[in-house]
Amino acid sequence: MTVQAHLESLQKKHGALEEELHSLMVSPSRNEAEVAECKRRKLRIKDEIERLKSPIH
């Protein structure tokens, strides 16, 4: 997998997690542990995206 393809895959996953997080946040029976885990996964992916975009990775 090329770096560009990996980056695109991560961006899709990040978008999907954004949607999942929104769904969790508006749910009346919100589970804070699930919200926190979703935020952690989203942040890990964002960090990986930024690392790949960096000129020195």
N, CA, C and O atoms as CSV, one atom per row, in Angstrom:
chain,resi,resn,atom,element,x,y,z
A,1,MET,N,N,0.855,-1.182,0.000
A,1,MET,CA,C,0.000,0.000,0.000
A,1,MET,C,C,0.891,1.231,0.000
A,1,MET,O,O,1.813,1.353,0.806
A,2,THR,N,N,0.599,2.129,-0.910
A,2,THR,CA,C,1.375,3.366,-0.964
A,2,THR,C,C,1.014,4.256,0.222
A,2,THR,O,O,-0.012,4.071,0.877
A,3,VAL,N,N,1.875,5.213,0.470
A,3,VAL,CA,C,1.618,6.161,1.553
A,3,VAL,C,C,0.320,6.918,1.277
A,3,VAL,O,O,-0.483,7.132,2.185
A,4,GLN,N,N,0.117,7.320,0.028
A,4,GLN,CA,C,-1.088,8.068,-0.335
A,4,GLN,C,C,-2.339,7.225,-0.106
A,4,GLN,O,O,-3.337,7.724,0.414
A,5,ALA,N,N,-2.291,5.954,-0.492
A,5,ALA,CA,C,-3.443,5.069,-0.301
A,5,ALA,C,C,-3.709,4.862,1.193
A,5,ALA,O,O,-4.860,4.830,1.627
A,6,HIS,N,N,-2.644,4.722,1.964
A,6,HIS,CA,C,-2.801,4.551,3.410
A,6,HIS,C,C,-3.402,5.811,4.031
A,6,HIS,O,O,-4.259,5.734,4.911
A,7,LEU,N,N,-2.948,6.951,3.569
A,7,LEU,CA,C,-3.461,8.234,4.058
A,7,LEU,C,C,-4.952,8.371,3.752
A,7,LEU,O,O,-5.728,8.797,4.607
A,8,GLU,N,N,-5.345,8.010,2.539
A,8,GLU,CA,C,-6.761,8.077,2.170
A,8,GLU,C,C,-7.596,7.126,3.012
A,8,GLU,O,O,-8.707,7.468,3.417
A,9,SER,N,N,-7.074,5.943,3.277
A,9,SER,CA,C,-7.776,4.973,4.119
A,9,SER,C,C,-7.972,5.521,5.533
A,9,SER,O,O,-9.047,5.396,6.119
A,10,LEU,N,N,-6.915,6.129,6.065
A,10,LEU,CA,C,-7.007,6.709,7.412
A,10,LEU,C,C,-8.012,7.859,7.450
A,10,LEU,O,O,-8.749,8.010,8.424
A,11,GLN,N,N,-8.042,8.661,6.398
A,11,GLN,CA,C,-8.983,9.779,6.362
A,11,GLN,C,C,-10.426,9.277,6.316
A,11,GLN,O,O,-11.311,9.890,6.913
A,12,LYS,N,N,-10.667,8.187,5.627
A,12,LYS,CA,C,-12.011,7.602,5.607
A,12,LYS,C,C,-12.383,7.080,6.992
A,12,LYS,O,O,-13.503,7.286,7.461
A,13,LYS,N,N,-11.435,6.402,7.642
A,13,LYS,CA,C,-11.693,5.897,8.994
A,13,LYS,C,C,-11.962,7.052,9.957
A,13,LYS,O,O,-12.835,6.959,10.820
A,14,HIS,N,N,-11.209,8.135,9.802
A,14,HIS,CA,C,-11.389,9.309,10.671
A,14,HIS,C,C,-12.791,9.894,10.489
A,14,HIS,O,O,-13.450,10.263,11.461
A,15,GLY,N,N,-13.236,9.973,9.239
A,15,GLY,CA,C,-14.585,10.474,8.957
A,15,GLY,C,C,-15.657,9.577,9.541
A,15,GLY,O,O,-16.651,10.060,10.085
A,16,ALA,N,N,-15.460,8.269,9.431
A,16,ALA,CA,C,-16.423,7.318,9.991
A,16,ALA,C,C,-16.480,7.443,11.508
A,16,ALA,O,O,-17.555,7.367,12.103
A,17,LEU,N,N,-15.323,7.634,12.131
A,17,LEU,CA,C,-15.306,7.815,13.586
A,17,LEU,C,C,-15.967,9.123,13.989
A,17,LEU,O,O,-16.592,9.198,15.047
A,18,GLU,N,N,-15.839,10.152,13.163
A,18,GLU,CA,C,-16.516,11.434,13.427
A,18,GLU,C,C,-18.025,11.222,13.465
A,18,GLU,O,O,-18.713,11.735,14.347
A,19,GLU,N,N,-18.529,10.459,12.496
A,19,GLU,CA,C,-19.965,10.164,12.458
A,19,GLU,C,C,-20.382,9.316,13.663
A,19,GLU,O,O,-21.422,9.557,14.276
A,20,GLU,N,N,-19.560,8.327,13.987
A,20,GLU,CA,C,-19.869,7.471,15.137
A,20,GLU,C,C,-19.887,8.295,16.425
A,20,GLU,O,O,-20.774,8.131,17.263
A,21,LEU,N,N,-18.912,9.171,16.573
A,21,LEU,CA,C,-18.840,10.015,17.767
A,21,LEU,C,C,-20.065,10.914,17.863
A,21,LEU,O,O,-20.632,11.086,18.942
A,22,HIS,N,N,-20.471,11.485,16.738
A,22,HIS,CA,C,-21.667,12.337,16.743
A,22,HIS,C,C,-22.887,11.533,17.194
A,22,HIS,O,O,-23.685,12.011,18.000
A,23,SER,N,N,-23.029,10.327,16.678
A,23,SER,CA,C,-24.159,9.472,17.070
A,23,SER,C,C,-24.126,9.171,18.563
A,23,SER,O,O,-25.157,9.201,19.235
A,24,LEU,N,N,-22.942,8.883,19.071
A,24,LEU,CA,C,-22.811,8.591,20.503
A,24,LEU,C,C,-23.152,9.815,21.355
A,24,LEU,O,O,-23.766,9.695,22.415
A,25,MET,N,N,-22.746,10.997,20.875
A,25,MET,CA,C,-22.962,12.213,21.658
A,25,MET,C,C,-24.434,12.608,21.726
A,25,MET,O,O,-24.870,13.159,22.736
A,26,VAL,N,N,-25.203,12.343,20.683
A,26,VAL,CA,C,-26.606,12.748,20.685
A,26,VAL,C,C,-27.526,11.671,21.257
A,26,VAL,O,O,-28.722,11.898,21.434
A,27,SER,N,N,-26.969,10.517,21.540
A,27,SER,CA,C,-27.778,9.424,22.080
A,27,SER,C,C,-28.241,9.759,23.500
A,27,SER,O,O,-27.445,10.199,24.329
A,28,PRO,N,N,-29.533,9.547,23.776
A,28,PRO,CA,C,-30.027,9.835,25.135
A,28,PRO,C,C,-29.426,8.897,26.185
A,28,PRO,O,O,-29.332,9.260,27.358
A,29,SER,N,N,-29.027,7.717,25.778
A,29,SER,CA,C,-28.420,6.771,26.733
A,29,SER,C,C,-26.915,6.706,26.486
A,29,SER,O,O,-26.336,5.630,26.336
A,30,ARG,N,N,-26.308,7.869,26.450
A,30,ARG,CA,C,-24.889,8.003,26.133
A,30,ARG,C,C,-24.013,7.265,27.137
A,30,ARG,O,O,-24.169,7.413,28.349
A,31,ASN,N,N,-23.091,6.468,26.609
A,31,ASN,CA,C,-22.138,5.749,27.444
A,31,ASN,C,C,-20.812,6.509,27.363
A,31,ASN,O,O,-20.164,6.541,26.317
A,32,GLU,N,N,-20.423,7.115,28.475
A,32,GLU,CA,C,-19.227,7.963,28.479
A,32,GLU,C,C,-17.961,7.177,28.154
A,32,GLU,O,O,-17.039,7.726,27.552
A,33,ALA,N,N,-17.898,5.916,28.537
A,33,ALA,CA,C,-16.731,5.093,28.234
A,33,ALA,C,C,-16.610,4.876,26.728
A,33,ALA,O,O,-15.508,4.915,26.181
A,34,GLU,N,N,-17.731,4.649,26.063
A,34,GLU,CA,C,-17.729,4.482,24.603
A,34,GLU,C,C,-17.314,5.776,23.916
A,34,GLU,O,O,-16.550,5.757,22.951
A,35,VAL,N,N,-17.816,6.889,24.410
A,35,VAL,CA,C,-17.468,8.194,23.842
A,35,VAL,C,C,-15.964,8.419,23.973
A,35,VAL,O,O,-15.309,8.833,23.017
A,36,ALA,N,N,-15.425,8.148,25.149
A,36,ALA,CA,C,-13.995,8.351,25.382
A,36,ALA,C,C,-13.161,7.444,24.480
A,36,ALA,O,O,-12.155,7.887,23.926
A,37,GLU,N,N,-13.556,6.199,24.325
A,37,GLU,CA,C,-12.821,5.270,23.471
A,37,GLU,C,C,-12.870,5.712,22.015
A,37,GLU,O,O,-11.865,5.624,21.309
A,38,CYS,N,N,-14.006,6.178,21.564
A,38,CYS,CA,C,-14.146,6.664,20.197
A,38,CYS,C,C,-13.242,7.881,19.977
A,38,CYS,O,O,-12.594,7.992,18.936
A,39,LYS,N,N,-13.200,8.774,20.935
A,39,LYS,CA,C,-12.344,9.956,20.838
A,39,LYS,C,C,-10.873,9.550,20.779
A,39,LYS,O,O,-10.100,10.142,20.026
A,40,ARG,N,N,-10.478,8.546,21.567
A,40,ARG,CA,C,-9.095,8.075,21.564
A,40,ARG,C,C,-8.718,7.487,20.203
A,40,ARG,O,O,-7.646,7.774,19.671
A,41,ARG,N,N,-9.606,6.666,19.648
A,41,ARG,CA,C,-9.332,6.065,18.336
A,41,ARG,C,C,-9.220,7.150,17.272
A,41,ARG,O,O,-8.336,7.106,16.417
A,42,LYS,N,N,-10.118,8.116,17.335
A,42,LYS,CA,C,-10.116,9.213,16.357
A,42,LYS,C,C,-8.814,10.017,16.467
A,42,LYS,O,O,-8.234,10.394,15.450
A,43,LEU,N,N,-8.364,10.276,17.674
A,43,LEU,CA,C,-7.128,11.030,17.887
A,43,LEU,C,C,-5.913,10.248,17.404
A,43,LEU,O,O,-5.004,10.830,16.813
A,44,ARG,N,N,-5.881,8.930,17.645
A,44,ARG,CA,C,-4.768,8.112,17.161
A,44,ARG,C,C,-4.683,8.170,15.635
A,44,ARG,O,O,-3.595,8.281,15.070
A,45,ILE,N,N,-5.836,8.095,14.979
A,45,ILE,CA,C,-5.858,8.156,13.518
A,45,ILE,C,C,-5.421,9.536,13.042
A,45,ILE,O,O,-4.665,9.653,12.077
A,46,LYS,N,N,-5.896,10.582,13.718
A,46,LYS,CA,C,-5.497,11.937,13.341
A,46,LYS,C,C,-3.989,12.107,13.488
A,46,LYS,O,O,-3.348,12.704,12.624
A,47,ASP,N,N,-3.423,11.595,14.561
A,47,ASP,CA,C,-1.972,11.679,14.768
A,47,ASP,C,C,-1.220,10.938,13.665
A,47,ASP,O,O,-0.197,11.423,13.180
A,48,GLU,N,N,-1.714,9.776,13.267
A,48,GLU,CA,C,-1.088,9.003,12.200
A,48,GLU,C,C,-1.177,9.764,10.874
A,48,GLU,O,O,-0.219,9.778,10.101
A,49,ILE,N,N,-2.315,10.391,10.612
A,49,ILE,CA,C,-2.468,11.195,9.396
A,49,ILE,C,C,-1.442,12.328,9.391
A,49,ILE,O,O,-0.770,12.555,8.385
A,50,GLU,N,N,-1.325,13.019,10.485
A,50,GLU,CA,C,-0.371,14.134,10.575
A,50,GLU,C,C,1.064,13.640,10.420
A,50,GLU,O,O,1.887,14.312,9.798
A,51,ARG,N,N,1.367,12.483,10.976
A,51,ARG,CA,C,2.702,11.916,10.850
A,51,ARG,C,C,3.016,11.612,9.383
A,51,ARG,O,O,4.118,11.885,8.908
A,52,LEU,N,N,2.041,11.044,8.674
A,52,LEU,CA,C,2.245,10.706,7.272
A,52,LEU,C,C,2.361,11.959,6.388
A,52,LEU,O,O,3.072,11.953,5.384
A,53,LYS,N,N,1.666,13.012,6.768
A,53,LYS,CA,C,1.723,14.258,6.000
A,53,LYS,C,C,3.023,15.026,6.259
A,53,LYS,O,O,3.427,15.869,5.458
A,54,SER,N,N,3.653,14.730,7.360
A,54,SER,CA,C,4.904,15.416,7.720
A,54,SER,C,C,5.978,15.090,6.689
A,54,SER,O,O,6.070,13.953,6.227
A,55,PRO,N,N,6.792,16.082,6.324
A,55,PRO,CA,C,7.835,15.816,5.328
A,55,PRO,C,C,8.886,14.828,5.838
A,55,PRO,O,O,9.554,14.168,5.042
A,56,ILE,N,N,9.030,14.726,7.138
A,56,ILE,CA,C,9.995,13.780,7.733
A,56,ILE,C,C,9.225,12.748,8.540
A,56,ILE,O,O,9.006,12.934,9.737
A,57,HIS,N,N,8.811,11.653,7.892
A,57,HIS,CA,C,8.112,10.587,8.609
A,57,HIS,C,C,8.931,9.367,8.466
A,57,HIS,O,O,8.563,8.312,8.983
